[in-house]
């Protein structure tokens, strides 16, 4: 939990304390021991209470104070003032409040408010310094690299994570200036950063925060290149119109870049495999096309051979047999002659194919009908009743899709 973690980090003090407030609801999410001493509460009592509970002012005045805090934090990043406050027992006392803001993964925007009881010396000086030991702890405990750059170009502070990311000792870092550091950064295109696109300089010149700039950084000693996400936030002195310094936050992006390179490699590998498969498929299609063409040629050659044999060997014999046959035998021989003549035609393949799903008997009757046999003749030849033949004719018409059409069955079969 956030409060359990910070309780061990924020040092207790009888004259000052730290409270964390959720920006969206203005509710207290953490109060340290010092706040408990100042206000007479147990720190846990204040959790989930509205921040205005600690103000002495009326409800309307408290709203104005909170509105001013939010507006100033959004604009400048920090707020400080001396206001009247009240303890749990109702007694009133003056308090000096310094507030800054940061983003938290779970709670979103968080106000870090340092409360310190106003002393006579504070009233005389009208100056209320920040509780350095508290902010130092927060500064060092941040999970991101942070360093401070003043408007004169000097570098004044950096936390340990910042030193680790940039590869310097603190002594080495503080010897640098803004221009030295700027030369170590470049854009993703490896182009050098000019002053007008360096986030820290943008924040100093414009007075506005510059967020989430992806930059490459090269350590001048080791020449090791790394990727960082940089955000620069300007800070102002009281009553100053221009920022006095910039807080620069840097985040390690190496793991993201590593994943991007890995994904690029995988994509290139997959693209290569896909291209190979496409080329292989084209080669197979060409080979298959050649095989089909060869089969068609062989089919035509076979048909020519069969037709030649039928014409030269079988048909002459059948013609001689018909000269001595009875009328019934002659019809059979005529049908045999016609079927042999059309042996290489597509009719037999089509009519016997899976498309029509005809039975062997129906296929046989189709051959008779195509060659002009009547229903009575077919019945006599196949030893069937004429009614059975008519049933077969009906089923044939239905299966080949002409049952509802006025089409002659013999003509249709001849056209196949």
C-alpha positions in Angstrom: 0.0 0.0 0.0 1.1 3.6 -0.7 0.7 4.8 2.9 2.5 1.8 4.4 5.4 2.4 2.0 5.8 6.1 2.7 5.4 5.8 6.5 8.9 4.4 6.6 10.3 7.0 4.2 9.0 10.4 5.5 10.7 11.4 8.7 8.4 12.4 11.6 8.7 15.9 12.9 6.7 17.6 15.7 6.5 20.9 13.7 5.9 19.6 10.3 4.3 16.7 8.4 3.5 15.5 4.9 0.1 14.6 3.5 -0.8 13.1 0.1 -4.0 14.2 -1.6 -5.7 12.7 -4.6 -6.1 15.4 -7.2 -9.5 14.4 -8.6 -11.4 14.1 -5.4 -9.2 16.2 -3.0 -9.2 13.3 -0.6 -6.4 12.4 1.7 -4.7 9.1 0.9 -1.8 9.3 3.3 -0.8 11.3 6.3 2.5 10.8 8.2 3.2 11.0 11.9 4.1 14.7 11.8 0.6 15.5 10.5 -0.9 13.5 13.4 1.1 15.6 15.9 0.2 18.9 14.2 -3.5 18.3 14.0 -4.1 15.9 16.9 -5.3 12.9 14.8 -4.1 9.4 14.3 -2.7 9.4 10.8 -5.1 6.6 9.8 -8.1 8.7 10.8 -7.4 11.2 8.1 -7.3 8.7 5.2 -10.2 9.1 2.8 -11.2 12.4 4.5 -11.5 15.6 2.4 -8.5 17.8 2.5 -10.5 20.8 3.6 -10.9 19.1 7.0 -7.6 20.6 7.9 -8.7 24.2 7.0 -10.1 26.6 9.5 -12.0 28.6 6.8 -15.7 28.2 5.9 -16.8 25.8 3.3 -16.9 28.5 0.6 -13.4 29.7 1.5 -12.1 26.2 1.5 -13.4 25.7 -2.1 -11.6 28.9 -3.2 -8.4 27.7 -1.6 -8.6 24.3 -3.3 -9.5 25.9 -6.6 -6.5 28.2 -6.3 -4.2 25.2 -5.4 -5.4 23.2 -8.4 -5.1 26.1 -10.9 -1.6 27.0 -9.7 -0.4 23.4 -9.7 -1.7 22.9 -13.3 0.1 26.1 -14.4 3.3 26.2 -12.3 3.6 22.7 -10.8 3.9 24.0 -7.2 1.8 26.0 -4.7 2.7 27.6 -1.3 0.9 29.8 1.2 0.3 30.5 4.9 -3.3 29.8 5.9 -5.3 29.3 9.1 -5.8 25.7 10.1 -7.6 23.8 12.8 -6.8 20.9 15.0 -9.1 18.0 15.9 -10.0 19.7 19.1 -11.1 22.8 17.2 -8.2 25.1 18.1 -6.9 27.3 15.3 -3.3 27.9 14.3 -1.3 29.2 11.3 0.3 26.7 9.0 2.7 27.0 6.1 1.8 24.7 3.2 4.0 23.8 0.2 2.4 21.6 -2.4 3.9 19.9 -5.5 2.3 17.3 -7.8 3.3 14.0 -9.3 1.6 11.1 -11.1 1.0 7.7 -9.4 0.2 4.5 -11.2 -2.8 3.6 -8.9 -4.1 7.0 -7.7 -3.4 9.2 -10.8 -2.3 12.8 -10.0 -1.2 13.2 -6.4 -0.6 16.4 -4.4 2.4 16.2 -2.0 1.6 18.7 0.7 4.2 19.7 3.3 2.5 21.3 6.4 4.7 23.3 8.8 3.5 25.3 11.8 4.2 28.9 11.2 6.8 30.4 13.6 7.4 34.1 14.6 10.6 33.9 12.5 8.5 32.9 9.5 6.2 35.8 10.0 9.1 38.2 10.2 10.9 36.8 7.1 7.7 36.0 5.2 9.6 33.2 3.7 8.7 29.6 4.2 11.4 27.2 2.9 10.5 23.7 1.7 11.2 20.8 4.1 14.4 19.7 2.4 14.7 16.4 4.2 11.2 15.3 3.2 11.6 16.2 -0.5 15.1 14.7 -0.6 13.7 11.4 0.4 10.9 11.6 -2.2 13.5 12.7 -4.8 15.8 9.8 -4.2 12.9 7.2 -3.9 11.4 8.0 -7.3 11.5 5.1 -9.7 12.5 7.5 -12.5 15.6 9.4 -13.2 15.3 13.1 -12.2 17.8 16.0 -12.6 17.5 19.8 -12.1 18.7 22.3 -14.7 18.8 26.0 -13.8 18.1 28.8 -16.3 21.8 29.7 -16.4 22.5 26.3 -17.8 24.0 24.8 -14.6 23.0 21.3 -13.4 22.3 21.4 -9.7 21.0 17.9 -8.7 20.3 14.4 -9.9 19.0 11.2 -8.2 20.7 7.8 -8.2 18.4 6.4 -11.0 19.3 9.4 -13.2 23.0 8.7 -12.6 22.6 5.0 -13.4 20.7 5.8 -16.7 23.3 8.4 -17.8 26.3 6.5 -16.6 27.9 9.2 -14.4 28.9 9.7 -10.8 27.3 12.7 -9.2 30.6 14.6 -9.2 31.0 14.0 -12.9 27.4 15.0 -13.7 27.5 18.3 -11.7 30.6 19.4 -13.6 28.6 19.4 -16.8 26.4 22.2 -18.1 23.2 22.2 -20.2 25.1 22.4 -23.5 27.4 19.5 -22.6 24.5 17.3 -21.7 22.4 18.4 -24.7 25.2 17.2 -27.1 24.8 13.6 -25.7 21.2 13.4 -26.8 19.8 12.8 -30.3 16.5 12.1 -32.0 15.4 8.7 -33.1 16.8 9.6 -36.6 20.2 10.1 -34.9 20.0 13.8 -35.8 21.5 16.1 -33.1 19.2 18.0 -30.8 19.2 21.8 -31.4 18.1 24.2 -28.7 14.6 24.6 -30.1 13.9 20.9 -29.8 15.7 20.0 -26.6 12.9 19.4 -24.1 14.7 21.1 -21.2 15.3 24.3 -23.3 11.7 24.3 -24.6 10.4 24.2 -21.0 12.7 27.1 -19.9 11.9 29.3 -22.9 8.2 28.6 -23.2 7.4 28.1 -19.5 5.4 25.1 -20.5 6.0 21.4 -19.8 7.4 19.3 -22.6 6.2 15.7 -22.3 7.3 12.2 -23.4 10.0 12.9 -26.0 11.8 9.7 -27.2 15.6 10.4 -27.4 18.7 8.4 -27.8 21.5 9.1 -25.4 25.2 8.2 -25.9 27.6 8.3 -22.9 30.7 10.2 -24.1 33.1 7.9 -22.1 31.8 4.5 -22.8 30.0 5.4 -26.1 27.2 3.2 -24.9 23.9 4.1 -26.6 20.6 3.9 -24.7 17.0 5.1 -25.3 15.2 7.4 -22.9 11.8 9.1 -22.6 12.2 12.7 -21.4 9.8 15.1 -19.8 10.8 18.6 -18.7 8.7 20.6 -16.2 9.4 24.3 -15.5 9.5 25.6 -11.9 9.0 29.3 -10.9 10.1 31.4 -8.0 7.4 33.3 -6.2 6.1 36.3 -8.2 8.4 35.5 -11.2 7.1 35.4 -14.7 9.8 33.2 -16.2 10.9 29.7 -14.9 13.9 29.7 -12.7 14.7 26.0 -13.3 13.5 22.8 -14.9 12.9 19.4 -13.5 13.9 16.8 -16.1 12.5 13.3 -15.7 14.0 10.5 -17.7 12.7 6.9 -18.2 14.5 3.9 -19.6 13.1 2.8 -23.0 15.7 0.2 -23.8 13.4 -2.7 -23.1 10.8 -1.2 -25.4 13.4 -0.7 -28.1 14.6 -4.2 -27.6 11.1 -5.6 -28.1 10.6 -3.4 -31.1 13.8 -4.8 -32.7 12.8 -8.3 -31.8 9.3 -7.7 -33.4 11.0 -6.2 -36.5 13.2 -9.3 -36.8 10.2 -11.7 -36.3 8.2 -9.7 -38.9 11.1 -9.8 -41.4 11.4 -13.5 -40.8 7.7 -14.1 -41.3 7.7 -12.0 -44.4 10.6 -14.0 -45.8 8.8 -17.3 -45.1 5.6 -16.0 -46.6 7.3 -14.8 -49.7 9.0 -18.2 -50.0 5.7 -20.0 -49.6 4.1 -17.7 -52.2 6.9 -18.5 -54.7 6.7 -22.2 -53.9 2.9 -22.1 -54.5 3.5 -20.4 -57.8 6.0 -23.1 -58.8 3.6 -25.8 -57.8 0.8 -24.2 -59.7 3.0 -24.0 -62.8 3.9 -27.6 -62.4 0.3 -28.7 -61.9 -0.7 -26.7 -65.0 1.9 -28.5 -67.0 0.7 -31.9 -65.7 -2.9 -31.1 -66.5 -1.9 -30.0 -70.0 0.0 -33.2 -70.5 -3.0 -35.3 -69.2 -5.3 -33.4 -71.7 -2.9 -34.3 -74.5 -2.8 -37.9 -73.4 -6.5 -38.0 -73.1 -7.0 -36.7 -76.6 -4.4 -39.2 -78.0 -6.3 -42.0 -76.2 -9.6 -40.9 -77.6 -8.2 -40.8 -81.1 -6.8 -44.4 -80.7 -10.1 -45.7 -79.3 -12.1 -44.0 -82.0 -9.7 -45.3 -84.7 -10.1 -48.9 -83.3 -13.9 -48.6 -83.1 -14.1 -47.2 -86.6 -11.7 -49.7 -88.2 -12.4 -52.9 -86.1 -15.8 -52.9 -84.3 -18.2 -50.9 -86.5 -17.6 -53.0 -89.7 -18.4 -56.2 -87.7 -21.6 -54.7 -86.3 -22.8 -53.6 -89.8 -22.4 -57.1 -91.1 -24.2 -58.5 -88.1 -27.1 -56.1 -88.7 -27.6 -57.4 -92.2 -28.6 -60.8 -90.9 -30.3 -59.8 -87.6 -34.0 -59.7 -86.7 -35.7 -56.4 -86.1 -35.3 -56.6 -82.4 -31.7 -57.6 -82.7 -31.2 -54.9 -85.2 -32.3 -52.2 -82.7 -29.8 -53.6 -80.2 -27.1 -53.6 -82.7 -28.0 -50.1 -83.9 -27.8 -48.9 -80.2 -24.5 -50.7 -79.8 -23.2 -49.0 -83.0 -24.3 -45.6 -81.8 -22.8 -46.0 -78.4 -19.5 -47.2 -79.8 -19.4 -44.3 -82.1 -20.0 -42.0 -79.2 -17.6 -43.9 -76.9 -15.2 -41.0 -76.6 -18.0 -38.4 -76.2 -18.5 -36.8 -72.7 -22.1 -38.1 -72.4 -21.3 -41.3 -70.6 -18.9 -39.5 -68.2 -21.4 -36.8 -67.5 -24.5 -38.9 -67.0 -22.6 -41.3 -64.8 -20.9 -38.6 -62.7 -21.6 -37.6 -59.1 -23.5 -34.5 -60.2 -26.7 -36.3 -61.0 -26.4 -39.2 -58.7 -28.2 -41.6 -61.0 -28.6 -45.3 -60.3 -27.1 -47.9 -62.6 -30.6 -48.7 -63.9 -31.4 -45.0 -64.6 -28.1 -44.7 -66.5 -29.0 -47.7 -68.6 -32.5 -46.3 -69.4 -30.8 -42.9 -70.2 -28.8 -44.6 -72.9 -32.0 -46.1 -74.4 -33.9 -42.8 -74.3 -31.0 -40.9 -75.9 -31.0 -43.4 -78.8 -34.7 -43.0 -79.5 -36.2 -46.0 -77.8 -39.9 -45.6 -76.6 -41.0 -46.5 -73.1 -42.7 -49.7 -74.4 -39.5 -50.8 -76.2 -37.4 -50.1 -73.2 -39.9 -52.1 -71.0 -39.7 -55.1 -73.3 -35.9 -55.0 -73.7 -35.3 -54.7 -69.9 -38.2 -56.9 -68.9 -39.9 -54.1 -66.9 -43.4 -52.8 -66.8 -44.1 -49.6 -68.7 -45.2 -48.0 -65.4 -41.7 -48.8 -63.9 -40.0 -47.2 -66.9 -42.2 -44.1 -66.5 -41.2 -43.9 -62.9 -37.5 -44.1 -63.9 -38.1 -41.3 -66.5 -39.7 -39.1 -63.8 -36.8 -39.6 -61.4 -34.2 -39.0 -64.2 -35.9 -35.7 -65.1 -36.0 -34.7 -61.5 -32.3 -35.5 -60.9 -31.0 -33.7 -64.0 -33.1 -30.6 -63.1 -35.8 -30.5 -65.8 -38.8 -31.9 -64.0 -40.6 -28.5 -64.0 -39.5 -27.6 -67.6 -41.1 -28.4 -70.9 -38.0 -30.0 -72.3 -37.9 -33.2 -74.3 -35.8 -35.7 -72.2 -34.2 -37.4 -75.3 -33.2 -34.0 -76.8 -31.7 -32.9 -73.4 -29.7 -36.1 -73.0 -28.4 -35.8 -76.5 -27.2 -32.2 -75.7 -25.1 -33.4 -72.8 
